Amino acid sequence: MIDVSLLICTRNRSRSLAATLASVEAAAGQWSDGRIELILVDNGSTDATAAVIRHWATDRPFTVRLLSEPLPGLARARNMALRAARGRIVAMTDDDCVLHPDYFTRLASAFAEQPAPVIIGGRILLGDPADLTLTVKLEDHPMIAEPGVFPGGFVMGANLAFTADVRRLVGPFDERFGAGAPFRAAEDTDFLMRAQALGVAIRYDPGFTVDHHHGRRREDEGVALLAGYGFGDGALYAKHIGTDRRVHRWLAQDLHNLGDRFAGPVATIRHFHAFRLRHVLAGFAAYARAAIRSPRSA
């Protein structure tokens, strides 16, 4: 039986994907007690990515499954990978991340200590100090998500894992959310919200770690990323506001935060909470408009 299915969805990363794949092989080599499969989904690449992964996959010491999803969308690609996964633990990382050598050993240890069903996110460090300090998870101690707290950012899709029964309970990622989709982000947060509603525990364990080489160095790139996060969260609020009472509390908290003059992680954003709320409301409105046009998909 496969112990861990590692899912990596990639698009136009032919030049940098080698570091990710090499780290997977190195980490797998340190975990002699377990069986892994790597599921690689080429999400409509137009560069040499397909050729790179086909060449690399030859004669690996573990199972490598190559899939193709030509329509863009991270959530769509992840769903394809999820349908193919056979491991008792399903893990995922991004194509700009590098696994630490003890990744699989520490991942298995984290899950051995928790009863299923459970979702556990791992630590995400900045891969290059020249990059902006974004999309990282730096806490060095274990944590558990409180059911009433907004789960966005508590754990992240760049280093996320769960027992196979979570996939059956929660269902697929919502393909309207996430990179390459209309609502830009929050596909992982939507998954976490649905899991919370079913009583699935969400934990953070810093033991299994990846380095994130996201490559954003200009402030305008950081602003665009954070705007997308807010937009996705707003669409998420609109999706769940009629069925999840927590959304009203989270919206009220966003309004309350306007009194906090926190500048945020990018210097050009002088009032982060006002910036976030503006994009949350834009995402909320976009989802509402889409729901009016196509109510069956809301």
TABEL-V975840 format. One line per field, one symbol per residue. ss: DSSP state (~ for helix, > for strand, _ for the rest). burial: 1 if it has 24 or more other ideal C-beta (glycine too) atoms within 12 Angstrom, else 0. Layout:
ss = ???
burial = ???
This chain:
ss = ___>>>>>>>______~~~~~~~~~~~~~~_____>>>>>>>______~~~~~~~~~_____>>>>>>_____~~~~~~~~~~~____>>>>>>__>>>___~~~~~~~~~~_____>>>>>>>>>__________>_____>>_______>__>___>>>>>~~~~~~~________________~~~~~~~~~~~___>>>>>>>>>>>>______~~~~~~~~~~~~~~~~~~~~~~_____~~~~~~~~~~~~~~____________~~~~~~~~~~~~~~~~~~~~~~_~~~_
burial = 0011111111101101101110111011001001011111111110001101100110000111111110011111111111011111111111111111011111110110010011111111111000111111100000001000011111111111111101100101111111111111111111111111000111111111111111110000011011111111111111110001011001100100000000011100100110111111111101100000000000
